[in-house]
């Protein structure tokens, strides 16, 4: 009896079908449906700015929600993580361990002066929880966040994330949380004046998930001044904007401010390991200095992750990626704006950005989804915005070559021209 040999293409299709069924059975039916909208591709490899799928296609990765400022699998990060993996990946957390100390030293060396205490975590939401807990430990039990802001989906972070659709299934959340308009300094002043010495303000320097919303000139300095005037506590959420994404190390540097706690994540692990941090002033960190067990996590500061942090910071330094992000942003923002306004002038509301955080706002949320699909069809991965559903976000790596920049603009040109045909077939009001 002759055995039937499965062709590679058949193998791939069977693997895709199996993966989809496993998503539906064990992960998320919604994620499976979303994957089908993008052709059920399976990502299997990444390097630099490129993502490869199981069918041999390559995509320019301008998504990743801000993780890949140095691209995927940067050699310096991979080398550091591999070296640690083969020596001591996980610590007891009882004895002294040198990689966490070295990672903390490297991180505070690039944060605003006076931020010199670090608590490492895994996710951005955990960093947010750390900031909120430090505020509470100092008696600031009232939280003010800004509409459109996104801080994560754990219960404390979700309380600060001003989006009803994410909050509604899990209420009641934390009490005494107020959401104010982003950019309205007088509303903030009124709130803090009514509750002096009681308020923690958590804010992003640019609202990424809100749809790349930039603050008015001078607003962040006003926020810091108001917080200090009324005895508040300032947490600056730079989980997405930090590590050079805005063309400076931090949005705090652009604004000329120093928060009580600076939150870092996403790019901190170099696109290789998941890690975040809350970097605080000595005074803000005092409750954690007093009792080392008051806020802990098993995987906080583990050696494998700390090797990734050191590799990531080294990569940004040695390749001057902060300056490169600024240069690329100055080139990409006007180029993207020109293409969009030329090809779909009736469908676009605005193109805006800072550094390599760039948003294209469409007239309807459905069109943003259609543009994401068209970009994918032309070899580019971008992101939607969780709190700004009509905005497509581009967060490319600062390692983009000139040829890759040209590829992005060419793909956007073709995608927006094809979007016109898609928009013509969409029902009015149902886009």
N, C-alpha and C positions, 0 to 999 in steps of 0.2 A: 504494500500500500504506500503510495507516494505522499509525503507530508506537504501540506500547503504552506509556503513561505509568505509571511506577511510583508507587504511592501512598506518602506519607510513612511510614505505618505499616509497609508492606512493606519500605521502605528500611531502617527501623530494625531490623526483625527479621532482615533479611539481614546487616546490619552486626554484630548480636549474634552470629549464627551464624558469621560470618567471624572475629570476634574470638575466639570460643571455639576454633575450629579452629586459629587461629594460636597460641593459648596451648598447645594440645596439640602442635602441630608444632615450636614454637620456644622455649617457655618451660617450662611445667610441667603435666603432665597432672593432677597432684594439685590444683593451683590451679584448673584448669578445672572439675574435679569439685566442688570447694568452692563455686565461683561458681554452679554449677547448683543447689546446695542453697538459695542465696539468690535463685533466680529468674533467674539470668543477667543481672542488671541491669548496665548500664555507667555508671560515674560519669563525668560530662562537665563538671561545673562545681561550684564551691564558693565560698561567701561567708559569712564570719562563722561561725555555728554550723550552717550548713546545707549539705547536699550534694545536688546534683541529678543525676538519671539521664537517660539518653537518651530514656526514655519519658515524661518530664515529671514524674516523681514527686520529692518532696523529703523528705529525711531529716534529723532532728536528729542531728548528729554528736557523739556522746559517746564516740567511739573514737579512733583515730589513735595509740594507744600513747603518749599524753602529748605529742604534737607540738604540738597546737593550743591552747596556753594562751591565746593572743590571738585564737583563731579563724582561719579561712582568709582569706588575701588581705587582711590588715590594711592599711589605706591607708598608714600610716607605713612599713611594711616594703616594700610594693609600690613606693611612691614612691622610696625609697632605692635599691632594686635597679634600677628602671628608669633612674634618673639615672646609676647606675654603668655599666649596660649600654650606654648611649649615649655614654659617655666612655672608659672603660678597664676592661673586664671581667676581663682576664687579664694578669697581670704577668710580667715576665721572671724575677723572683726573683734578679736580680743587683743591681739598683739599689734605693735606698730607695723605699718605696711608702707613702703616707700613710694609706690606709684601714685597713691591718692594724695600724698603730701606734695609730690612733684607736680601733679595735675592742678592742684589748688594754687600752687605758686605760679604756674604758667598762666592760669586763668586770671588771677587778680592782677597780674602784670599788664593786662590789656584792658581792664575795666576802669571806669572813672575813678579818680583818686579818692581814697577813703572807703571804697568797697573792698574789704580785705578778709571777709569771713565767708566760707563756702559750705553749703550743704548740697551734696550731689544726690540726684534721683535718676529715674529712668525716663519718664515722660514729661512733656510740658505741663500737663495737668498736675502732676505731682509737685513740680516746682511752684505752680500757682498755690496749691494747698499749703506748701511751706511758707510762702509769703503771707498768706492770709492768717496762718497760725501764729507767725511772729507778730503780726499786727494785734491779734487778740491777746497774746501774752503781754502786750504793752497796754492793754485796756481799750484798744480801738476796735470795738465790737460792731460798729456800724460800717457797712461796706458801700462805697459808691463806685459804680462802674459806668461805662459810657455806652449808649445805644449803638449797636453795630459792632461792639467789641466782642471778641471771642477769646475765651480763656480755658477752654477744655470742658469735659463732660463728667468728671467725677463730681460728687454732690456739692462740695464747696465751690469748685471752679465753675460748675454749671450754674450756681446761684449768681455768679458774677457775669456769666455769659447771657447777654440780653437778647435772647431769642425764644419766643414763646413755644415754638414747635418742639424744641429740645427740652424745655423745662416742664411742659404741661404733664407728661406721663409720670413725673417723679415728684410732684409737689405733695406735701410742703417741703421746701428747701430751707436754706438758712434764713433766719429772720433778719429784719433790719437791713435789707439790701435795697438800694435805690439806684435806678438807671437814669442818668441824665444825658442831655444831648452832647455829642462830641463836638467840641469847638466853642461851647457856650461857657465862658469863664464866669459870667455873672450868676448863672444858675448854680455853678459849683460853689461860688462864694456864699450864696444864700444858704445852701445846704450845710456847709461847714460852719457858718456863723450861727446857725440854729443848733448845732451840736458840737461845740468846741471841745477839743481833746478826746473826741469819741470816734473819729472817722478814719477809716482806711480807704484811700483812693487807689484803685488799680486801673491802669491805662496802658494802651499800646501807643508807641510814637507814630506809627502808621497802622491803620486798621486793615490788616491783610484779608482775613476772612470776611470783613465787612465790605470788601470790594475795592481794596486799595484806596482808602479814604485818608488823604493827607490833612494834617491839622492846619488851621490858619496860622499865619506867621506870628510867632511870639506866644502862641497858645500854651505850649508845654512849659515855658518859663512862668507864665501866669499861674498855671496849675501848681507848680512847685512853690511859688510865692504864697499862694492862698493856703496850701497845705501847711506851710511853716507858720503862717500868720495865725492860724486857728488850731495849732497843736495837733495836726493830723499825722498820718503815716502814709508814705508814698511808695507804691509798688509799681515798677515799670516792667511791663510784660514785653520782653524782647525775644521770646521763644522763636518767633518767625523772623523778626527784623534784625536780630543781632548777628554777630560773626561776619560782618561786612556786607550783608545783603543790601543795605541802603547806600553803599558807597562810603561808609565810615564804619569803624568797628561796631558802633552802637548808635541807635537813634538818640540816646542820651548825649552823645558827643555832638551830633548835629544841632540839638536843641540847647546845649550848654547847661545841662542840669545834672544833679546827682540825687537819685532816689534813695530811700532807705533800703530797698531791696531791688535788685536787678535780676530778672528771670531770663535764663538762657536755655536753649534746647535745640532740637532739630539738627542744625549743622554742627553742633558741638561734638557729636560722635563721628564726624567726618564721613557720613553716609555709609558707615560700616557697622557701628554699634549704637544701640539706643541709650542715650544719656542726656540728662538735663541738670540744671543747677540753679540754686538761689544764692546770689552773691550779695552780702549785706554789709552794712557798716558795723563797726564794733558795738555800738550802742544798740542797734536793732537786733543784733545776734545774741545779745546778752543772755536771754532766757535759755538758749541752747548751750552757751558756755557754762551756765550754772549747773545744769543737769544734762549730761550727755545722753540720757535715756528718754528724755521727754519727747523727742521726735526722731524716730529711727526707721530704717528700712533694711531688710536683709541684703539687698543688692546695691545699697547706696555705697558708692566709692569702690566697687569691686575692681580688682587690678586689671582685668581684661578691658573694662570700660574706660578706666583711667589711662590705659595705654592708647586707646582710641582718641581720647581728649588731647593728649600730648601730641599725637601724630597730626591731628586736625589743626591745632594751633600752630604747629611747626609748618604745616603746608601753607596756611594763610600767610604766615610771616615770610617764608622763603620764596614764595612765588608772588608776593605782593598782590594778593587777591583782593584786598580792600580797594586799592587804587584801580585794579583792573575792573572790579565791579562798577566803580564810579565811571570809568571811561566807557565801558560797554553800555551802561545805562544811558549815558549822554548820546550814544550813537543809536541805540535801539528805540528809545522812546519816540523821537521824532520820525524815525523810519516806520515804526508800527503805526503811528498816528497818520502819516501820509498815506499808507496803503489802505487803511481802514476808511478814512474819510474820502478817499478817491473811489473805492470800490463799492462801499455800502453807506453812502452819506445819509440815507433815509432810515437806516437801521441802527446807527451808532449814536449814543448820547455823549460819550466822553472817552478819551484815552488819557490816562494819568499814571504817574509812578514816581518812584524815587530809587535810584540805583537799579538793581536787578529785581525789583518788585514792581511789576507793571500790570495795569488792569485795563481791559477794554469793556466798557459798559454798553450793552445793547438795549434797545427800547423795550424788550420783553425777555423774561427769563427763558422761555422756550427757545429763543434765538441763540442764547448763550450755549445751551445744550447742543443745538444744531451746529454751531461754530466749532465746538469741541470735537464733534464727530468729523466735520470736514477737515479740521486740522489733522486729526488722526489719519484720515484717508490720504492726506498728503505728507505723512511721515513725521508729525510733530505731536508730542504729548504736552498738553497744558492742563490747567486745573479750573474747576468751578470755584465759587466762593460761597462758603456755607451760610454766611449772614448777608450776602449780597448776590442773590441768585441770578441776577442779570449780568454779572460781571465774569468774564473769562480772565484768568490770571496767568501771567508768564513769570516763572521764577527760574530762569536758566542758570547754569553754573557760571562762575567767573572765569572758568578755564576755556570758554568758547574761543575757537579760532576765528579768524576773519572769514574763512570759507564756511564755517558753521553758522556764523551770523548771516551770511548771504543766503544760506540754505533756509534758515528760519524765515527771513523776509520773503523769499520766493514762495515758500510753502503757504505763508499767510496770504500772499497775493492770490494764489490759486484757490485757497480755501474760501476767502471772502467772495471771490467771483462765483464760486459754486454755491455759496450760501444764498445768493440772490435767487437762484432757481429753487432752492429748498423753501425759501420764505414765500415765494409766489404760490406754492402748493399748500401752505399751512392755512388752516381755517382761521378767519378773523376772530381774535379774542381767545383762541386756543393755543397760541404759540407758546 
